[in-house]
Amino acid sequence: MTTKNIIKALNDLTTDQLLEVNQELNAIYNKRKKEEISIIKSLVKAGDLVYINHPKCAGKQYEVQYLNRTKAVLKPAGLTESQKMLTGKTVVRINMIQTTLNA
């Protein structure tokens, strides 16, 4: 079944049925997001070098400072300790972290 077919079928549903579908979709989405976060958290720890999947951070490497439940605190990699003190931290969602540049 294609996405277009699903959308056409949704147009025929009542408001109550759409509410039920919406609740199920949110539950599935949240479950997958939690699984994705747990996989990344199992692969990454403080001190690891990572990349951020975002156009403004393309090609820049970051060092993981620490991981919270849903977000990670990063600092730019390859800087001296005095430069790191002057550079602000970067906070990103954990699912934006990549362990390699091409991932």
DSSP file (Angstrom, degrees, kcal/mol; ACC not computed):
  #  RESIDUE AA STRUCTURE BP1 BP2  ACC     N-H-->O    O-->H-N    N-H-->O    O-->H-N    TCO  KAPPA ALPHA  PHI   PSI    X-CA   Y-CA   Z-CA
    1    1 A M              0   0    0      0, 0.0     2,-0.1     0, 0.0     0, 0.0   0.000 360.0 360.0 360.0 130.9    0.0    0.0    0.0
    2    2 A T     >  -     0   0    0      1,-0.1     4,-1.9     4,-0.0     5,-0.1  -0.410 360.0-109.9 -88.4 166.5    1.4    3.4   -1.0
    3    3 A T  H  > S+     0   0    0      1,-0.2     4,-2.4     2,-0.2     5,-0.2   0.881 118.8  55.2 -62.2 -38.9    1.3    6.6    1.0
    4    4 A K  H  > S+     0   0    0      1,-0.2     4,-2.3     2,-0.2    -1,-0.2   0.899 106.9  50.2 -62.7 -40.2   -1.2    8.1   -1.5
    5    5 A N  H  > S+     0   0    0      2,-0.2     4,-2.1     1,-0.2    -1,-0.2   0.891 110.2  50.3 -64.6 -39.1   -3.6    5.1   -1.0
    6    6 A I  H  X S+     0   0    0     -4,-1.9     4,-2.1     2,-0.2    -2,-0.2   0.916 110.4  49.3 -65.2 -43.1   -3.4    5.5    2.8
    7    7 A I  H  X S+     0   0    0     -4,-2.4     4,-1.4     1,-0.2    -2,-0.2   0.894 110.2  51.2 -64.5 -40.0   -4.2    9.3    2.5
    8    8 A K  H  X S+     0   0    0     -4,-2.3     4,-0.5     1,-0.2     3,-0.2   0.907 110.6  49.1 -62.2 -40.9   -7.1    8.6    0.3
    9    9 A A  H >< S+     0   0    0     -4,-2.1     3,-1.0     1,-0.2     4,-0.3   0.858 106.0  57.2 -67.4 -34.7   -8.4    6.0    2.8
   10   10 A L  H >< S+     0   0    0     -4,-2.1     3,-1.4     1,-0.2    -1,-0.2   0.824  96.0  64.3 -65.8 -30.6   -8.0    8.5    5.6
   11   11 A N  H 3< S+     0   0    0     -4,-1.4    -1,-0.2     1,-0.3    -2,-0.2   0.746  99.2  54.5 -63.9 -22.6  -10.3   11.0    3.9
   12   12 A D  T << S+     0   0    0     -3,-1.0    -1,-0.3    -4,-0.5    -2,-0.2   0.516  90.0  99.7 -89.0  -5.9  -13.2    8.5    4.2
   13   13 A L  S <  S-     0   0    0     -3,-1.4     2,-0.1    -4,-0.3    -3,-0.0  -0.431  72.9-117.2 -83.5 155.7  -12.8    8.1    8.0
   14   14 A T     >  -     0   0    0     -2,-0.1     4,-2.4     1,-0.1     5,-0.2  -0.303  33.8-101.4 -79.0 172.0  -14.9    9.9   10.6
   15   15 A T  H  > S+     0   0    0      1,-0.2     4,-2.2     2,-0.2     5,-0.2   0.903 123.5  50.7 -62.9 -42.2  -13.4   12.3   13.1
   16   16 A D  H  > S+     0   0    0      1,-0.2     4,-1.9     2,-0.2    -1,-0.2   0.896 110.9  48.5 -63.6 -40.2  -13.4    9.6   15.9
   17   17 A Q  H  > S+     0   0    0      2,-0.2     4,-2.4     1,-0.2    -2,-0.2   0.894 110.3  51.5 -66.8 -39.6  -11.7    7.2   13.6
   18   18 A L  H  X S+     0   0    0     -4,-2.4     4,-2.6     2,-0.2    -2,-0.2   0.884 107.9  52.6 -63.7 -38.3   -9.1    9.8   12.6
   19   19 A L  H  X S+     0   0    0     -4,-2.2     4,-2.2     2,-0.2    -1,-0.2   0.905 109.8  48.6 -62.6 -41.9   -8.4   10.5   16.3
   20   20 A E  H  X S+     0   0    0     -4,-1.9     4,-1.9     2,-0.2    -2,-0.2   0.910 112.3  47.9 -64.7 -43.1   -7.9    6.8   16.9
   21   21 A V  H  X S+     0   0    0     -4,-2.4     4,-2.6     1,-0.2    -2,-0.2   0.907 110.4  53.0 -63.2 -42.1   -5.5    6.5   14.0
   22   22 A N  H  X S+     0   0    0     -4,-2.6     4,-2.4     1,-0.2    -2,-0.2   0.910 108.2  49.6 -60.5 -44.4   -3.6    9.6   15.2
   23   23 A Q  H  X S+     0   0    0     -4,-2.2     4,-2.0     2,-0.2    -1,-0.2   0.897 112.2  48.0 -63.2 -41.1   -3.1    8.1   18.6
   24   24 A E  H  X S+     0   0    0     -4,-1.9     4,-2.4     2,-0.2    -2,-0.2   0.910 111.1  50.6 -66.1 -42.6   -1.8    4.9   17.2
   25   25 A L  H  X S+     0   0    0     -4,-2.6     4,-2.7     1,-0.2    -2,-0.2   0.909 110.3  49.8 -61.9 -42.4    0.6    6.8   14.8
   26   26 A N  H  X S+     0   0    0     -4,-2.4     4,-2.6     2,-0.2    -1,-0.2   0.898 110.5  50.4 -63.4 -40.1    1.9    8.8   17.7
   27   27 A A  H  X S+     0   0    0     -4,-2.0     4,-2.0     2,-0.2    -2,-0.2   0.921 112.7  45.8 -64.4 -43.5    2.5    5.7   19.8
   28   28 A I  H  X S+     0   0    0     -4,-2.4     4,-2.3     2,-0.2    -2,-0.2   0.923 113.9  49.4 -64.6 -44.6    4.4    4.0   16.9
   29   29 A Y  H  X S+     0   0    0     -4,-2.7     4,-2.4     1,-0.2    -2,-0.2   0.932 111.7  47.7 -61.1 -47.7    6.5    7.1   16.2
   30   30 A N  H  X S+     0   0    0     -4,-2.6     4,-2.2     1,-0.2    -1,-0.2   0.875 110.9  51.8 -63.7 -37.8    7.4    7.6   19.9
   31   31 A K  H  X S+     0   0    0     -4,-2.0     4,-2.1    -5,-0.2    -1,-0.2   0.934 112.0  45.7 -63.8 -46.3    8.4    3.9   20.2
   32   32 A R  H  X S+     0   0    0     -4,-2.3     4,-2.4     1,-0.2    -2,-0.2   0.879 111.5  52.6 -65.7 -37.6   10.7    4.1   17.2
   33   33 A K  H  X S+     0   0    0     -4,-2.4     4,-2.4     2,-0.2    -1,-0.2   0.910 109.7  48.6 -64.9 -42.2   12.2    7.3   18.3
   34   34 A K  H  X S+     0   0    0     -4,-2.2     4,-2.4     2,-0.2    -2,-0.2   0.895 111.4  50.2 -63.8 -40.1   13.0    5.8   21.8
   35   35 A E  H  X S+     0   0    0     -4,-2.1     4,-2.0     2,-0.2    -2,-0.2   0.920 110.8  49.3 -63.1 -43.6   14.6    2.8   20.1
   36   36 A E  H  X S+     0   0    0     -4,-2.4     4,-2.2     1,-0.2    -2,-0.2   0.911 111.8  48.6 -62.4 -43.5   16.7    5.0   17.8
   37   37 A I  H  X S+     0   0    0     -4,-2.4     4,-2.7     1,-0.2    -1,-0.2   0.905 110.1  51.2 -64.2 -42.1   17.9    7.0   20.8
   38   38 A S  H  X S+     0   0    0     -4,-2.4     4,-1.5     2,-0.2    -1,-0.2   0.867 109.1  51.1 -66.5 -34.5   18.8    3.9   22.8
   39   39 A I  H  X S+     0   0    0     -4,-2.0     4,-1.1     2,-0.2    -1,-0.2   0.941 112.6  45.4 -65.3 -46.9   20.8    2.5   19.9
   40   40 A I  H >X S+     0   0    0     -4,-2.2     4,-1.8     1,-0.2     3,-0.6   0.913 111.8  52.3 -63.3 -42.1   22.8    5.8   19.6
   41   41 A K  H 3< S+     0   0    0     -4,-2.7    -1,-0.2     1,-0.2    -2,-0.2   0.806 106.8  53.5 -65.5 -28.4   23.3    6.0   23.3
   42   42 A S  H 3< S+     0   0    0     -4,-1.5    -1,-0.2    -5,-0.2    -2,-0.2   0.758 114.3  42.1 -75.4 -22.8   24.7    2.5   23.4
   43   43 A L  H << S+     0   0    0     -4,-1.1     2,-0.4    -3,-0.6    -2,-0.2   0.718 111.8  57.5 -92.4 -24.4   27.2    3.4   20.7
   44   44 A V     <  +     0   0    0     -4,-1.8     2,-0.3    -5,-0.1    -1,-0.1  -0.881  57.1 168.5-117.4 139.2   28.3    6.8   22.0
   45   45 A K    >   -     0   0    0     -2,-0.4     3,-2.0    21,-0.0    19,-0.3  -0.889  48.8 -64.0-138.1 171.2   29.8    7.8   25.3
   46   46 A A  T 3  S+     0   0    0     -2,-0.3    19,-0.2     1,-0.3     3,-0.1  -0.304 120.8  27.7 -58.0 135.1   31.5   10.9   26.8
   47   47 A G  T 3  S+     0   0    0     17,-3.1    -1,-0.3     1,-0.4    18,-0.1   0.186  89.0 128.5  97.3 -15.0   34.8   11.7   25.0
   48   48 A D    <   -     0   0    0     -3,-2.0    16,-2.6    16,-0.1     2,-0.5  -0.397  59.6-123.3 -72.7 150.9   33.8   10.1   21.7
   49   49 A L  E     +A   63   0A   0     14,-0.2     2,-0.3    -3,-0.1    14,-0.2  -0.843  42.2 162.9 -96.5 129.4   34.2   12.1   18.4
   50   50 A V  E     -A   62   0A   0     12,-3.1    12,-3.2    -2,-0.5     2,-0.3  -0.833  31.0-128.0-138.1 172.2   30.9   12.5   16.4
   51   51 A Y  E     -AB  61  98A   0     47,-3.1    47,-2.8    -2,-0.3     2,-0.5  -0.839  21.4-126.4-118.8 160.3   29.3   14.5   13.7
   52   52 A I  E     - B   0  97A   0      8,-0.5     2,-1.9     5,-0.5    45,-0.2  -0.931  15.0-132.4-111.1 132.1   26.0   16.3   13.7
   53   53 A N  S    S+     0   0    0     43,-3.1     3,-0.1    -2,-0.5    44,-0.1  -0.579  70.4 104.4 -82.8  79.6   23.5   15.6   10.9
   54   54 A H  S >  S-     0   0    0     -2,-1.9     3,-1.4     1,-0.1     4,-0.2  -0.955  75.3-123.1-158.1 139.4   22.7   19.3   10.2
   55   55 A P  G >  S+     0   0    0      0, 0.0     3,-1.2     0, 0.0    -1,-0.1   0.838 110.7  55.2 -56.6 -36.3   23.7   21.5    7.2
   56   56 A K  G 3  S+     0   0    0      1,-0.2    -3,-0.1    -3,-0.1     0, 0.0   0.734 113.4  42.2 -69.5 -20.7   25.3   24.2    9.5
   57   57 A C  G X  S+     0   0    0     -3,-1.4     3,-1.8    -5,-0.1    -5,-0.5   0.192  80.9 148.0-109.5  14.7   27.5   21.5   11.1
   58   58 A A  T <  S-     0   0    0     -3,-1.2     3,-0.1     1,-0.3    -5,-0.1  -0.293  75.6  -0.4 -59.0 125.7   28.5   19.7    7.9
   59   59 A G  T 3  S+     0   0    0      1,-0.3     2,-0.3    -7,-0.2    -1,-0.3   0.318  99.4 125.0  81.4  -8.1   31.9   18.2    8.2
   60   60 A K    <   -     0   0    0     -3,-1.8    -8,-0.5    -8,-0.2     2,-0.4  -0.677  51.8-142.5 -88.1 137.7   32.6   19.5   11.7
   61   61 A Q  E     -A   51   0A   0     -2,-0.3    16,-2.5    16,-0.2     2,-0.3  -0.799  17.0-167.5-101.8 141.7   33.7   17.0   14.3
   62   62 A Y  E     -AC  50  76A   0    -12,-3.2   -12,-3.1    -2,-0.4     2,-0.5  -0.906  17.3-132.7-127.5 153.5   32.5   17.3   17.9
   63   63 A E  E     -AC  49  75A   0     12,-3.6    12,-2.2    -2,-0.3     2,-0.5  -0.909  27.8-121.2-105.4 132.6   33.5   15.7   21.2
   64   64 A V  E     - C   0  74A   0    -16,-2.6   -17,-3.1    -2,-0.5    10,-0.2  -0.600  27.8-179.7 -74.1 122.8   30.7   14.3   23.4
   65   65 A Q  E     -     0   0A   0      8,-3.0     2,-0.3    -2,-0.5    -1,-0.2   0.908  65.6 -33.9 -84.4 -53.7   30.8   16.0   26.8
   66   66 A Y  E     - C   0  73A   0      7,-1.3     7,-2.7   -20,-0.1     2,-0.5  -0.977  54.3-122.4-162.9 163.2   27.8   14.1   28.2
   67   67 A L  E     - C   0  72A   0     -2,-0.3     5,-0.2     5,-0.2     2,-0.1  -0.939  19.6-167.9-114.6 130.0   24.5   12.6   27.3
   68   68 A N        -     0   0    0      3,-3.3     5,-0.0    -2,-0.5    26,-0.0  -0.268  49.0 -80.4 -94.6-168.6   21.1   13.5   28.8
   69   69 A R  S    S-     0   0    0      1,-0.2     3,-0.1    -2,-0.1    -2,-0.0   0.933 121.6  -0.9 -63.5 -47.0   17.9   11.5   28.3
   70   70 A T  S    S+     0   0    0      1,-0.1    24,-2.3    24,-0.0    25,-0.3   0.486 127.0  56.3-122.9  -7.7   17.1   13.0   24.9
   71   71 A K  E     - D   0  93A   0     22,-0.3    -3,-3.3    23,-0.1     2,-0.4  -0.907  61.7-144.9-130.2 156.8   19.9   15.5   24.2
   72   72 A A  E     -CD  67  92A   0     20,-3.1    20,-2.2    -2,-0.3     2,-0.6  -0.926  10.5-140.8-119.7 144.0   23.7   15.5   24.0
   73   73 A V  E     +CD  66  91A   0     -7,-2.7    -8,-3.0    -2,-0.4    -7,-1.3  -0.925  30.5 179.0-105.3 122.5   26.1   18.2   25.0
   74   74 A L  E     -CD  64  90A   0     16,-3.4    16,-3.1    -2,-0.6   -10,-0.2  -0.844  19.5-160.1-124.9 155.9   29.0   18.5   22.5
   75   75 A K  E     -C   63   0A   0    -12,-2.2   -12,-3.6    -2,-0.3    14,-0.1  -0.966  40.9 -91.1-128.8 149.3   32.1   20.7   22.1
   76   76 A P  E     -C   62   0A   0      0, 0.0     3,-0.4     0, 0.0   -14,-0.3  -0.335  46.1-128.3 -58.3 138.9   34.1   21.2   18.9
   77   77 A A  S    S+     0   0    0    -16,-2.5   -16,-0.2     1,-0.2     3,-0.1  -0.487  81.3  40.1 -87.4 159.4   36.9   18.7   18.5
   78   78 A G  S    S+     0   0    0      1,-0.3     2,-0.3    -2,-0.2    -1,-0.2   0.671  83.4 124.1  80.8  18.7   40.5   19.5   17.8
   79   79 A L        -     0   0    0     -3,-0.4    -1,-0.3     1,-0.1     2,-0.0  -0.776  63.1-111.1-108.1 155.4   40.8   22.5   20.1
   80   80 A T     >  -     0   0    0     -2,-0.3     4,-2.5    -3,-0.1     5,-0.2  -0.317  38.1-102.5 -73.3 167.4   43.2   23.2   22.9
   81   81 A E  H  > S+     0   0    0      1,-0.2     4,-1.6     2,-0.2     5,-0.1   0.880 123.4  50.3 -61.9 -38.3   41.8   23.3   26.4
   82   82 A S  H  > S+     0   0    0      1,-0.2     4,-1.2     2,-0.2    -1,-0.2   0.880 111.1  49.0 -68.4 -36.3   41.9   27.1   26.5
   83   83 A Q  H  > S+     0   0    0      1,-0.2     4,-1.6     2,-0.2    -2,-0.2   0.889 108.1  54.3 -67.8 -38.7   40.0   27.3   23.2
   84   84 A K  H  < S+     0   0    0     -4,-2.5    -1,-0.2     1,-0.2    -2,-0.2   0.858 104.9  54.4 -63.0 -34.2   37.4   24.8   24.5
   85   85 A M  H  < S+     0   0    0     -4,-1.6    -1,-0.2     1,-0.2    -2,-0.2   0.853 111.6  44.5 -67.4 -33.3   36.8   27.0   27.5
   86   86 A L  H  < S+     0   0    0     -4,-1.2     2,-0.4    -3,-0.2    -1,-0.2   0.731 100.5  82.0 -81.6 -22.9   36.1   30.0   25.2
   87   87 A T  S  < S-     0   0    0     -4,-1.6     2,-0.0    -5,-0.1     0, 0.0  -0.672  81.5-124.6 -87.7 134.7   33.9   28.0   22.8
   88   88 A G        -     0   0    0     -2,-0.4     2,-0.1     1,-0.1    -1,-0.1  -0.276  27.6-102.1 -72.7 161.9   30.3   27.5   23.8
   89   89 A K        -     0   0    0    -14,-0.1     2,-0.5   -16,-0.0   -14,-0.2  -0.468  25.7-136.9 -81.4 157.6   28.7   24.1   24.1
   90   90 A T  E     -D   74   0A   0    -16,-3.1   -16,-3.4    -2,-0.1     2,-0.5  -0.976  13.5-161.9-116.5 125.2   26.4   22.7   21.4
   91   91 A V  E     +D   73   0A   0     -2,-0.5     2,-0.3   -18,-0.2   -18,-0.2  -0.938  19.9 164.5-110.5 123.3   23.3   20.9   22.6
   92   92 A V  E     -D   72   0A   0    -20,-2.2   -20,-3.1    -2,-0.5     2,-0.1  -0.919  43.9 -92.3-133.5 158.6   21.6   18.6   20.0
   93   93 A R  E >   -D   71   0A   0     -2,-0.3     3,-2.0   -22,-0.2   -22,-0.3  -0.461  38.7-122.8 -65.1 143.2   19.0   15.9   20.0
   94   94 A I  G >  S+     0   0    0    -24,-2.3     3,-1.8     1,-0.3    -1,-0.1   0.841 109.3  63.0 -60.8 -34.1   20.6   12.5   20.3
   95   95 A N  G 3  S+     0   0    0    -25,-0.3    -1,-0.3     1,-0.3   -24,-0.1   0.521  94.0  63.9 -74.0  -0.4   19.1   11.3   17.1
   96   96 A M  G <  S+     0   0    0     -3,-2.0   -43,-3.1   -44,-0.0     2,-0.3   0.502  81.8 104.4 -92.0  -6.4   21.0   14.0   15.2
   97   97 A I  E <   -B   52   0A   0     -3,-1.8     2,-0.4    -4,-0.3   -45,-0.2  -0.567  49.7-171.7 -80.7 136.2   24.3   12.4   16.2
   98   98 A Q  E     -B   51   0A   0    -47,-2.8   -47,-3.1    -2,-0.3     3,-0.0  -0.981  19.6-153.2-123.5 139.5   26.3   10.4   13.6
   99   99 A T  S    S+     0   0    0     -2,-0.4     2,-0.3   -49,-0.2    -1,-0.1   0.737  85.1  32.9 -84.2 -22.1   29.4    8.4   14.5
  100  100 A T  S >  S-     0   0    0      1,-0.1     3,-0.8   -49,-0.1   -49,-0.1  -0.916  82.6-119.7-128.7 159.2   30.8    8.7   10.9
  101  101 A L  T 3  S+     0   0    0     -2,-0.3   -42,-0.1     1,-0.2    -1,-0.1   0.830 111.9  45.0 -66.6 -33.6   30.6   11.5    8.4
  102  102 A N  T 3         0   0    0      1,-0.2    -1,-0.2    -3,-0.0    -3,-0.0   0.458 360.0 360.0 -92.3  -0.8   28.9    9.4    5.7
  103  103 A A    <         0   0    0     -3,-0.8    -1,-0.2     0, 0.0    -2,-0.1   0.511 360.0 360.0 -72.4 360.0   26.4    7.7    8.0
